[in-house]
């Protein structure tokens, strides 16, 4: 089972992008969103369980879009 932590979710999104499992455009956007979620959770603006849910949702959205053909 995959570890459930914000940095682990971010790393899975980056790995999906680097291995061309996900479209780079969506994966980069999801990574930026997860970075902001991490910052907000650290500042106490979001509860940890909500932050993990939101990051997992961003990861799922990124994985919905396969990469475009190489140019």
PyMOL Python script that loads the backbone (N, CA, C, O; Angstrom):
from pymol import cmd

cmd.read_pdbstr("""\
ATOM      1  N   UNK A   1       0.844  -1.183   0.000  1.00  0.00           N
ATOM      2  CA  UNK A   1       0.000   0.000   0.000  1.00  0.00           C
ATOM      3  C   UNK A   1       0.891   1.249   0.000  1.00  0.00           C
ATOM      4  O   UNK A   1       1.951   1.266   0.626  1.00  0.00           O
ATOM      5  N   UNK A   2       0.451   2.281  -0.703  1.00  0.00           N
ATOM      6  CA  UNK A   2       1.209   3.522  -0.769  1.00  0.00           C
ATOM      7  C   UNK A   2       1.085   4.284   0.545  1.00  0.00           C
ATOM      8  O   UNK A   2       0.027   4.277   1.174  1.00  0.00           O
ATOM      9  N   UNK A   3       2.152   4.932   0.954  1.00  0.00           N
ATOM     10  CA  UNK A   3       2.052   5.762   2.154  1.00  0.00           C
ATOM     11  C   UNK A   3       1.091   6.930   1.913  1.00  0.00           C
ATOM     12  O   UNK A   3       1.037   7.492   0.819  1.00  0.00           O
ATOM     13  N   UNK A   4       0.342   7.278   2.944  1.00  0.00           N
ATOM     14  CA  UNK A   4      -0.615   8.377   2.816  1.00  0.00           C
ATOM     15  C   UNK A   4      -0.048   9.578   3.567  1.00  0.00           C
ATOM     16  O   UNK A   4      -0.296   9.761   4.759  1.00  0.00           O
ATOM     17  N   UNK A   5       0.708  10.377   2.852  1.00  0.00           N
ATOM     18  CA  UNK A   5       1.215  11.628   3.392  1.00  0.00           C
ATOM     19  C   UNK A   5       1.254  12.608   2.236  1.00  0.00           C
ATOM     20  O   UNK A   5       1.311  12.212   1.072  1.00  0.00           O
ATOM     21  N   UNK A   6       1.225  13.873   2.561  1.00  0.00           N
ATOM     22  CA  UNK A   6       1.219  14.891   1.518  1.00  0.00           C
ATOM     23  C   UNK A   6       2.476  14.826   0.642  1.00  0.00           C
ATOM     24  O   UNK A   6       2.357  14.873  -0.582  1.00  0.00           O
ATOM     25  N   UNK A   7       3.672  14.720   1.228  1.00  0.00           N
ATOM     26  CA  UNK A   7       4.863  14.610   0.370  1.00  0.00           C
ATOM     27  C   UNK A   7       4.840  13.344  -0.501  1.00  0.00           C
ATOM     28  O   UNK A   7       5.306  13.373  -1.640  1.00  0.00           O
ATOM     29  N   UNK A   8       4.309  12.251   0.019  1.00  0.00           N
ATOM     30  CA  UNK A   8       4.239  11.013  -0.769  1.00  0.00           C
ATOM     31  C   UNK A   8       3.294  11.178  -1.963  1.00  0.00           C
ATOM     32  O   UNK A   8       3.589  10.709  -3.062  1.00  0.00           O
ATOM     33  N   UNK A   9       2.171  11.838  -1.745  1.00  0.00           N
ATOM     34  CA  UNK A   9       1.231  12.083  -2.842  1.00  0.00           C
ATOM     35  C   UNK A   9       1.880  12.974  -3.894  1.00  0.00           C
ATOM     36  O   UNK A   9       1.759  12.714  -5.091  1.00  0.00           O
ATOM     37  N   UNK A  10       2.563  14.017  -3.454  1.00  0.00           N
ATOM     38  CA  UNK A  10       3.257  14.911  -4.382  1.00  0.00           C
ATOM     39  C   UNK A  10       4.300  14.142  -5.193  1.00  0.00           C
ATOM     40  O   UNK A  10       4.419  14.351  -6.400  1.00  0.00           O
ATOM     41  N   UNK A  11       5.044  13.270  -4.553  1.00  0.00           N
ATOM     42  CA  UNK A  11       6.065  12.485  -5.257  1.00  0.00           C
ATOM     43  C   UNK A  11       5.441  11.526  -6.259  1.00  0.00           C
ATOM     44  O   UNK A  11       6.012  11.299  -7.326  1.00  0.00           O
ATOM     45  N   UNK A  12       4.274  10.954  -5.940  1.00  0.00           N
ATOM     46  CA  UNK A  12       3.596  10.073  -6.904  1.00  0.00           C
ATOM     47  C   UNK A  12       3.162  10.845  -8.139  1.00  0.00           C
ATOM     48  O   UNK A  12       3.247  10.329  -9.253  1.00  0.00           O
ATOM     49  N   UNK A  13       2.696  12.077  -7.954  1.00  0.00           N
ATOM     50  CA  UNK A  13       2.305  12.906  -9.102  1.00  0.00           C
ATOM     51  C   UNK A  13       3.539  13.224  -9.941  1.00  0.00           C
ATOM     52  O   UNK A  13       3.483  13.140 -11.168  1.00  0.00           O
ATOM     53  N   UNK A  14       4.630  13.581  -9.316  1.00  0.00           N
ATOM     54  CA  UNK A  14       5.865  13.872 -10.050  1.00  0.00           C
ATOM     55  C   UNK A  14       6.368  12.642 -10.793  1.00  0.00           C
ATOM     56  O   UNK A  14       6.845  12.742 -11.923  1.00  0.00           O
ATOM     57  N   UNK A  15       6.260  11.488 -10.154  1.00  0.00           N
ATOM     58  CA  UNK A  15       6.688  10.245 -10.796  1.00  0.00           C
ATOM     59  C   UNK A  15       5.794   9.929 -11.996  1.00  0.00           C
ATOM     60  O   UNK A  15       6.285   9.502 -13.040  1.00  0.00           O
ATOM     61  N   UNK A  16       4.495  10.133 -11.851  1.00  0.00           N
ATOM     62  CA  UNK A  16       3.570   9.887 -12.968  1.00  0.00           C
ATOM     63  C   UNK A  16       3.922  10.772 -14.153  1.00  0.00           C
ATOM     64  O   UNK A  16       3.833  10.340 -15.302  1.00  0.00           O
ATOM     65  N   UNK A  17       4.318  11.996 -13.880  1.00  0.00           N
ATOM     66  CA  UNK A  17       4.714  12.911 -14.954  1.00  0.00           C
ATOM     67  C   UNK A  17       6.033  12.460 -15.580  1.00  0.00           C
ATOM     68  O   UNK A  17       6.157  12.410 -16.804  1.00  0.00           O
ATOM     69  N   UNK A  18       7.003  12.135 -14.749  1.00  0.00           N
ATOM     70  CA  UNK A  18       8.337  11.790 -15.266  1.00  0.00           C
ATOM     71  C   UNK A  18       8.342  10.483 -16.047  1.00  0.00           C
ATOM     72  O   UNK A  18       9.203  10.282 -16.903  1.00  0.00           O
ATOM     73  N   UNK A  19       7.404   9.599 -15.767  1.00  0.00           N
ATOM     74  CA  UNK A  19       7.319   8.323 -16.482  1.00  0.00           C
ATOM     75  C   UNK A  19       6.263   8.360 -17.583  1.00  0.00           C
ATOM     76  O   UNK A  19       5.934   7.331 -18.172  1.00  0.00           O
ATOM     77  N   UNK A  20       5.738   9.546 -17.854  1.00  0.00           N
ATOM     78  CA  UNK A  20       4.727   9.757 -18.895  1.00  0.00           C
ATOM     79  C   UNK A  20       3.462   8.920 -18.659  1.00  0.00           C
ATOM     80  O   UNK A  20       2.841   8.436 -19.605  1.00  0.00           O
ATOM     81  N   UNK A  21       3.100   8.763 -17.407  1.00  0.00           N
ATOM     82  CA  UNK A  21       1.830   8.114 -17.080  1.00  0.00           C
ATOM     83  C   UNK A  21       0.699   9.139 -17.076  1.00  0.00           C
ATOM     84  O   UNK A  21      -0.467   8.789 -17.260  1.00  0.00           O
ATOM     85  N   UNK A  22       1.052  10.402 -16.866  1.00  0.00           N
ATOM     86  CA  UNK A  22       0.066  11.483 -16.819  1.00  0.00           C
ATOM     87  C   UNK A  22       0.545  12.620 -17.709  1.00  0.00           C
ATOM     88  O   UNK A  22       1.744  12.793 -17.929  1.00  0.00           O
ATOM     89  N   UNK A  23      -0.400  13.384 -18.212  1.00  0.00           N
ATOM     90  CA  UNK A  23      -0.080  14.564 -19.010  1.00  0.00           C
ATOM     91  C   UNK A  23       0.724  15.538 -18.151  1.00  0.00           C
ATOM     92  O   UNK A  23       0.344  15.845 -17.021  1.00  0.00           O
ATOM     93  N   UNK A  24       1.833  16.018 -18.697  1.00  0.00           N
ATOM     94  CA  UNK A  24       2.681  16.935 -17.956  1.00  0.00           C
ATOM     95  C   UNK A  24       1.964  18.198 -17.528  1.00  0.00           C
ATOM     96  O   UNK A  24       2.205  18.703 -16.431  1.00  0.00           O
ATOM     97  N   UNK A  25       1.083  18.721 -18.375  1.00  0.00           N
ATOM     98  CA  UNK A  25       0.363  19.947 -18.033  1.00  0.00           C
ATOM     99  C   UNK A  25      -0.484  19.760 -16.781  1.00  0.00           C
ATOM    100  O   UNK A  25      -0.480  20.600 -15.881  1.00  0.00           O
ATOM    101  N   UNK A  26      -1.207  18.652 -16.738  1.00  0.00           N
ATOM    102  CA  UNK A  26      -2.067  18.394 -15.582  1.00  0.00           C
ATOM    103  C   UNK A  26      -1.246  17.996 -14.353  1.00  0.00           C
ATOM    104  O   UNK A  26      -1.579  18.378 -13.231  1.00  0.00           O
ATOM    105  N   UNK A  27      -0.181  17.235 -14.566  1.00  0.00           N
ATOM    106  CA  UNK A  27       0.640  16.802 -13.436  1.00  0.00           C
ATOM    107  C   UNK A  27       1.356  17.991 -12.791  1.00  0.00           C
ATOM    108  O   UNK A  27       1.444  18.068 -11.566  1.00  0.00           O
ATOM    109  N   UNK A  28       1.862  18.907 -13.597  1.00  0.00           N
ATOM    110  CA  UNK A  28       2.522  20.089 -13.034  1.00  0.00           C
ATOM    111  C   UNK A  28       1.509  20.929 -12.252  1.00  0.00           C
ATOM    112  O   UNK A  28       1.799  21.394 -11.150  1.00  0.00           O
ATOM    113  N   UNK A  29       0.327  21.117 -12.829  1.00  0.00           N
ATOM    114  CA  UNK A  29      -0.709  21.886 -12.132  1.00  0.00           C
ATOM    115  C   UNK A  29      -1.105  21.199 -10.825  1.00  0.00           C
ATOM    116  O   UNK A  29      -1.286  21.862  -9.804  1.00  0.00           O
ATOM    117  N   UNK A  30      -1.238  19.882 -10.856  1.00  0.00           N
ATOM    118  CA  UNK A  30      -1.588  19.147  -9.636  1.00  0.00           C
ATOM    119  C   UNK A  30      -0.474  19.278  -8.607  1.00  0.00           C
ATOM    120  O   UNK A  30      -0.746  19.425  -7.415  1.00  0.00           O
ATOM    121  N   UNK A  31       0.778  19.225  -9.054  1.00  0.00           N
ATOM    122  CA  UNK A  31       1.903  19.387  -8.134  1.00  0.00           C
ATOM    123  C   UNK A  31       1.907  20.752  -7.469  1.00  0.00           C
ATOM    124  O   UNK A  31       2.167  20.864  -6.271  1.00  0.00           O
ATOM    125  N   UNK A  32       1.619  21.788  -8.245  1.00  0.00           N
ATOM    126  CA  UNK A  32       1.539  23.139  -7.671  1.00  0.00           C
ATOM    127  C   UNK A  32       0.406  23.211  -6.659  1.00  0.00           C
ATOM    128  O   UNK A  32       0.559  23.793  -5.585  1.00  0.00           O
ATOM    129  N   UNK A  33      -0.734  22.616  -7.005  1.00  0.00           N
ATOM    130  CA  UNK A  33      -1.874  22.608  -6.083  1.00  0.00           C
ATOM    131  C   UNK A  33      -1.510  21.875  -4.788  1.00  0.00           C
ATOM    132  O   UNK A  33      -1.847  22.328  -3.694  1.00  0.00           O
ATOM    133  N   UNK A  34      -0.827  20.753  -4.921  1.00  0.00           N
ATOM    134  CA  UNK A  34      -0.440  19.988  -3.726  1.00  0.00           C
ATOM    135  C   UNK A  34       0.564  20.777  -2.890  1.00  0.00           C
ATOM    136  O   UNK A  34       0.506  20.738  -1.661  1.00  0.00           O
ATOM    137  N   UNK A  35       1.474  21.487  -3.532  1.00  0.00           N
ATOM    138  CA  UNK A  35       2.403  22.352  -2.779  1.00  0.00           C
ATOM    139  C   UNK A  35       1.636  23.386  -1.952  1.00  0.00           C
ATOM    140  O   UNK A  35       1.967  23.627  -0.791  1.00  0.00           O
ATOM    141  N   UNK A  36       0.622  23.990  -2.548  1.00  0.00           N
ATOM    142  CA  UNK A  36      -0.185  24.985  -1.823  1.00  0.00           C
ATOM    143  C   UNK A  36      -0.969  24.339  -0.687  1.00  0.00           C
ATOM    144  O   UNK A  36      -1.125  24.930   0.382  1.00  0.00           O
ATOM    145  N   UNK A  37      -1.461  23.130  -0.919  1.00  0.00           N
ATOM    146  CA  UNK A  37      -2.183  22.400   0.127  1.00  0.00           C
ATOM    147  C   UNK A  37      -1.233  22.120   1.295  1.00  0.00           C
ATOM    148  O   UNK A  37      -1.608  22.282   2.456  1.00  0.00           O
ATOM    149  N   UNK A  38      -0.009  21.702   0.984  1.00  0.00           N
ATOM    150  CA  UNK A  38       0.995  21.429   2.017  1.00  0.00           C
ATOM    151  C   UNK A  38       1.263  22.701   2.839  1.00  0.00           C
ATOM    152  O   UNK A  38       1.327  22.652   4.067  1.00  0.00           O
ATOM    153  N   UNK A  39       1.415  23.823   2.154  1.00  0.00           N
ATOM    154  CA  UNK A  39       1.653  25.093   2.851  1.00  0.00           C
ATOM    155  C   UNK A  39       0.470  25.473   3.742  1.00  0.00           C
ATOM    156  O   UNK A  39       0.659  25.892   4.884  1.00  0.00           O
ATOM    157  N   UNK A  40      -0.742  25.326   3.221  1.00  0.00           N
ATOM    158  CA  UNK A  40      -1.935  25.676   4.000  1.00  0.00           C
ATOM    159  C   UNK A  40      -2.108  24.756   5.208  1.00  0.00           C
ATOM    160  O   UNK A  40      -2.514  25.202   6.281  1.00  0.00           O
ATOM    161  N   UNK A  41      -1.800  23.471   5.029  1.00  0.00           N
ATOM    162  CA  UNK A  41      -1.908  22.529   6.157  1.00  0.00           C
ATOM    163  C   UNK A  41      -0.875  22.864   7.222  1.00  0.00           C
ATOM    164  O   UNK A  41      -1.171  22.820   8.416  1.00  0.00           O
ATOM    165  N   UNK A  42       0.338  23.199   6.789  1.00  0.00           N
ATOM    166  CA  UNK A  42       1.397  23.562   7.742  1.00  0.00           C
ATOM    167  C   UNK A  42       1.070  24.845   8.498  1.00  0.00           C
ATOM    168  O   UNK A  42       1.462  25.005   9.654  1.00  0.00           O
ATOM    169  N   UNK A  43       0.350  25.760   7.846  1.00  0.00           N
ATOM    170  CA  UNK A  43      -0.034  27.023   8.489  1.00  0.00           C
ATOM    171  C   UNK A  43      -1.294  26.873   9.332  1.00  0.00           C
ATOM    172  O   UNK A  43      -1.737  27.834   9.961  1.00  0.00           O
ATOM    173  N   UNK A  44      -1.872  25.681   9.349  1.00  0.00           N
ATOM    174  CA  UNK A  44      -3.069  25.441  10.155  1.00  0.00           C
ATOM    175  C   UNK A  44      -4.356  25.917   9.503  1.00  0.00           C
ATOM    176  O   UNK A  44      -5.388  26.011  10.167  1.00  0.00           O
ATOM    177  N   UNK A  45      -4.308  26.219   8.211  1.00  0.00           N
ATOM    178  CA  UNK A  45      -5.504  26.705   7.511  1.00  0.00           C
ATOM    179  C   UNK A  45      -6.433  25.567   7.090  1.00  0.00           C
ATOM    180  O   UNK A  45      -7.624  25.782   6.864  1.00  0.00           O
ATOM    181  N   UNK A  46      -5.878  24.341   6.985  1.00  0.00           N
ATOM    182  CA  UNK A  46      -6.671  23.167   6.608  1.00  0.00           C
ATOM    183  C   UNK A  46      -6.303  22.036   7.562  1.00  0.00           C
ATOM    184  O   UNK A  46      -5.144  21.881   7.945  1.00  0.00           O
ATOM    185  N   UNK A  47      -7.302  21.257   7.935  1.00  0.00           N
ATOM    186  CA  UNK A  47      -7.057  20.078   8.765  1.00  0.00           C
ATOM    187  C   UNK A  47      -6.277  19.049   7.949  1.00  0.00           C
ATOM    188  O   UNK A  47      -6.411  18.991   6.726  1.00  0.00           O
ATOM    189  N   UNK A  48      -5.467  18.243   8.621  1.00  0.00           N
ATOM    190  CA  UNK A  48      -4.629  17.261   7.934  1.00  0.00           C
ATOM    191  C   UNK A  48      -5.455  16.303   7.097  1.00  0.00           C
ATOM    192  O   UNK A  48      -5.094  16.018   5.956  1.00  0.00           O
ATOM    193  N   UNK A  49      -6.566  15.796   7.641  1.00  0.00           N
ATOM    194  CA  UNK A  49      -7.364  14.840   6.874  1.00  0.00           C
ATOM    195  C   UNK A  49      -7.972  15.484   5.627  1.00  0.00           C
ATOM    196  O   UNK A  49      -8.113  14.820   4.600  1.00  0.00           O
ATOM    197  N   UNK A  50      -8.333  16.765   5.704  1.00  0.00           N
ATOM    198  CA  UNK A  50      -8.843  17.470   4.524  1.00  0.00           C
ATOM    199  C   UNK A  50      -7.728  17.707   3.513  1.00  0.00           C
ATOM    200  O   UNK A  50      -7.950  17.600   2.307  1.00  0.00           O
ATOM    201  N   UNK A  51      -6.538  18.026   3.994  1.00  0.00           N
ATOM    202  CA  UNK A  51      -5.405  18.262   3.104  1.00  0.00           C
ATOM    203  C   UNK A  51      -5.048  16.991   2.339  1.00  0.00           C
ATOM    204  O   UNK A  51      -4.779  17.042   1.139  1.00  0.00           O
ATOM    205  N   UNK A  52      -5.045  15.863   3.025  1.00  0.00           N
ATOM    206  CA  UNK A  52      -4.745  14.586   2.364  1.00  0.00           C
ATOM    207  C   UNK A  52      -5.814  14.259   1.331  1.00  0.00           C
ATOM    208  O   UNK A  52      -5.494  13.798   0.236  1.00  0.00           O
ATOM    209  N   UNK A  53      -7.070  14.488   1.664  1.00  0.00           N
ATOM    210  CA  UNK A  53      -8.152  14.243   0.712  1.00  0.00           C
ATOM    211  C   UNK A  53      -8.011  15.120  -0.513  1.00  0.00           C
ATOM    212  O   UNK A  53      -8.151  14.644  -1.640  1.00  0.00           O
ATOM    213  N   UNK A  54      -7.734  16.405  -0.303  1.00  0.00           N
ATOM    214  CA  UNK A  54      -7.609  17.334  -1.423  1.00  0.00           C
ATOM    215  C   UNK A  54      -6.411  16.984  -2.304  1.00  0.00           C
ATOM    216  O   UNK A  54      -6.501  17.066  -3.529  1.00  0.00           O
ATOM    217  N   UNK A  55      -5.304  16.598  -1.699  1.00  0.00           N
ATOM    218  CA  UNK A  55      -4.124  16.214  -2.472  1.00  0.00           C
ATOM    219  C   UNK A  55      -4.386  14.936  -3.265  1.00  0.00           C
ATOM    220  O   UNK A  55      -3.967  14.820  -4.416  1.00  0.00           O
ATOM    221  N   UNK A  56      -5.075  13.985  -2.654  1.00  0.00           N
ATOM    222  CA  UNK A  56      -5.421  12.744  -3.355  1.00  0.00           C
ATOM    223  C   UNK A  56      -6.353  13.029  -4.527  1.00  0.00           C
ATOM    224  O   UNK A  56      -6.249  12.389  -5.573  1.00  0.00           O
ATOM    225  N   UNK A  57      -7.250  13.974  -4.359  1.00  0.00           N
ATOM    226  CA  UNK A  57      -8.136  14.362  -5.459  1.00  0.00           C
ATOM    227  C   UNK A  57      -7.346  14.989  -6.606  1.00  0.00           C
ATOM    228  O   UNK A  57      -7.625  14.715  -7.773  1.00  0.00           O
ATOM    229  N   UNK A  58      -6.369  15.824  -6.282  1.00  0.00           N
ATOM    230  CA  UNK A  58      -5.524  16.432  -7.315  1.00  0.00           C
ATOM    231  C   UNK A  58      -4.734  15.355  -8.051  1.00  0.00           C
ATOM    232  O   UNK A  58      -4.590  15.409  -9.272  1.00  0.00           O
ATOM    233  N   UNK A  59      -4.226  14.382  -7.310  1.00  0.00           N
ATOM    234  CA  UNK A  59      -3.502  13.268  -7.931  1.00  0.00           C
ATOM    235  C   UNK A  59      -4.421  12.491  -8.866  1.00  0.00           C
ATOM    236  O   UNK A  59      -4.041  12.177  -9.993  1.00  0.00           O
ATOM    237  N   UNK A  60      -5.615  12.185  -8.407  1.00  0.00           N
ATOM    238  CA  UNK A  60      -6.570  11.430  -9.231  1.00  0.00           C
ATOM    239  C   UNK A  60      -6.911  12.189 -10.503  1.00  0.00           C
ATOM    240  O   UNK A  60      -6.996  11.597 -11.579  1.00  0.00           O
ATOM    241  N   UNK A  61      -7.106  13.485 -10.387  1.00  0.00           N
ATOM    242  CA  UNK A  61      -7.430  14.298 -11.565  1.00  0.00           C
ATOM    243  C   UNK A  61      -6.273  14.270 -12.564  1.00  0.00           C
ATOM    244  O   UNK A  61      -6.497  14.135 -13.767  1.00  0.00           O
ATOM    245  N   UNK A  62      -5.045  14.397 -12.075  1.00  0.00           N
ATOM    246  CA  UNK A  62      -3.885  14.382 -12.966  1.00  0.00           C
ATOM    247  C   UNK A  62      -3.778  13.056 -13.705  1.00  0.00           C
ATOM    248  O   UNK A  62      -3.415  13.023 -14.881  1.00  0.00           O
ATOM    249  N   UNK A  63      -4.093  11.969 -13.020  1.00  0.00           N
ATOM    250  CA  UNK A  63      -3.965  10.649 -13.633  1.00  0.00           C
ATOM    251  C   UNK A  63      -5.073  10.355 -14.645  1.00  0.00           C
ATOM    252  O   UNK A  63      -4.989   9.371 -15.380  1.00  0.00           O
ATOM    253  N   UNK A  64      -6.095  11.185 -14.691  1.00  0.00           N
ATOM    254  CA  UNK A  64      -7.178  11.003 -15.662  1.00  0.00           C
ATOM    255  C   UNK A  64      -6.757  11.379 -17.078  1.00  0.00           C
ATOM    256  O   UNK A  64      -7.408  10.981 -18.043  1.00  0.00           O
ATOM    257  N   UNK A  65      -5.678  12.138 -17.209  1.00  0.00           N
ATOM    258  CA  UNK A  65      -5.279  12.665 -18.504  1.00  0.00           C
ATOM    259  C   UNK A  65      -3.946  12.061 -18.944  1.00  0.00           C
ATOM    260  O   UNK A  65      -2.907  12.375 -18.363  1.00  0.00           O
ATOM    261  N   UNK A  66      -3.963  11.200 -19.960  1.00  0.00           N
ATOM    262  CA  UNK A  66      -2.701  10.652 -20.455  1.00  0.00           C
ATOM    263  C   UNK A  66      -1.921  11.721 -21.211  1.00  0.00           C
ATOM    264  O   UNK A  66      -2.494  12.716 -21.653  1.00  0.00           O
ATOM    265  N   UNK A  67      -0.630  11.517 -21.356  1.00  0.00           N
ATOM    266  CA  UNK A  67       0.167  12.522 -22.077  1.00  0.00           C
ATOM    267  C   UNK A  67      -0.198  12.570 -23.555  1.00  0.00           C
ATOM    268  O   UNK A  67      -0.666  11.589 -24.132  1.00  0.00           O
ATOM    269  N   UNK A  68       0.028  13.728 -24.146  1.00  0.00           N
ATOM    270  CA  UNK A  68      -0.143  13.872 -25.583  1.00  0.00           C
ATOM    271  C   UNK A  68       1.048  13.231 -26.288  1.00  0.00           C
ATOM    272  O   UNK A  68       2.082  12.974 -25.673  1.00  0.00           O
ATOM    273  N   UNK A  69       0.892  12.980 -27.565  1.00  0.00           N
ATOM    274  CA  UNK A  69       1.993  12.376 -28.322  1.00  0.00           C
ATOM    275  C   UNK A  69       3.211  13.299 -28.306  1.00  0.00           C
ATOM    276  O   UNK A  69       3.077  14.522 -28.306  1.00  0.00           O
ATOM    277  N   UNK A  70       4.380  12.705 -28.294  1.00  0.00           N
ATOM    278  CA  UNK A  70       5.606  13.495 -28.328  1.00  0.00           C
ATOM    279  C   UNK A  70       5.710  14.225 -29.658  1.00  0.00           C
ATOM    280  O   UNK A  70       5.311  13.706 -30.701  1.00  0.00           O
ATOM    281  N   UNK A  71       6.251  15.430 -29.607  1.00  0.00           N
ATOM    282  CA  UNK A  71       6.408  16.209 -30.848  1.00  0.00           C
ATOM    283  C   UNK A  71       7.845  16.237 -31.266  1.00  0.00           C
ATOM    284  O   UNK A  71       8.180  16.841 -32.284  1.00  0.00           O
TER     285      UNK A  71
END
""", "prot")
cmd.dss("prot")
cmd.show_as("cartoon", "prot")
cmd.util.cbc("prot")
cmd.orient("prot")
